[in-house]
Amino acid sequence: MFHDSLCFPSAVYCIIVPFEKRKQLRNNKEWLIHANREVRS
């Protein structure tokens, strides 16, 4: 399993987000906020 800064707030995003994509979005706080909203809603 891969673990990095995008492994929150839900492990689901660790699975559905491709490894290369995670590398690109690693420091993208706006994406993290969006992902957080997607999980909660």
TIRO-380593 format. One record per residue (C-alpha): residue in three letters; y, x, z. Coordinates in steps of 0.05 Angstrom, whole numbers, padded with zeros to 5 digits. Layout:
<sites>
ALA; Y; X; Z $
...
</sites>
This chain:
<sites>
MET; 00000; 00000; 00000 $
PHE; 00071; 00022; -00014 $
HIS; 00123; 00022; 00040 $
ASP; 00197; 00034; 00030 $
SER; 00266; 00007; 00045 $
LEU; 00253; -00057; 00006 $
CYS; 00194; -00077; 00049 $
PHE; 00236; -00129; 00086 $
PRO; 00245; -00183; 00107 $
SER; 00178; -00204; 00078 $
ALA; 00118; -00162; 00056 $
VAL; 00115; -00208; -00004 $
TYR; 00171; -00168; -00036 $
CYS; 00130; -00104; -00027 $
ILE; 00077; -00136; -00070 $
ILE; 00115; -00172; -00125 $
VAL; 00169; -00119; -00137 $
PRO; 00141; -00064; -00183 $
PHE; 00143; 00006; -00155 $
GLU; 00192; 00031; -00209 $
LYS; 00237; -00028; -00197 $
ARG; 00237; -00014; -00122 $
LYS; 00258; 00058; -00136 $
GLN; 00317; 00032; -00177 $
LEU; 00337; -00020; -00126 $
ARG; 00323; 00023; -00064 $
ASN; 00397; 00029; -00047 $
ASN; 00420; -00037; -00076 $
LYS; 00442; -00076; -00014 $
GLU; 00464; -00136; -00056 $
TRP; 00393; -00143; -00082 $
LEU; 00366; -00139; -00011 $
ILE; 00414; -00195; 00011 $
HIS; 00392; -00237; -00048 $
ALA; 00319; -00225; -00034 $
ASN; 00330; -00244; 00039 $
ARG; 00361; -00310; 00017 $
GLU; 00304; -00323; -00031 $
VAL; 00252; -00313; 00024 $
ARG; 00288; -00358; 00074 $
SER; 00301; -00414; 00024 $
</sites>
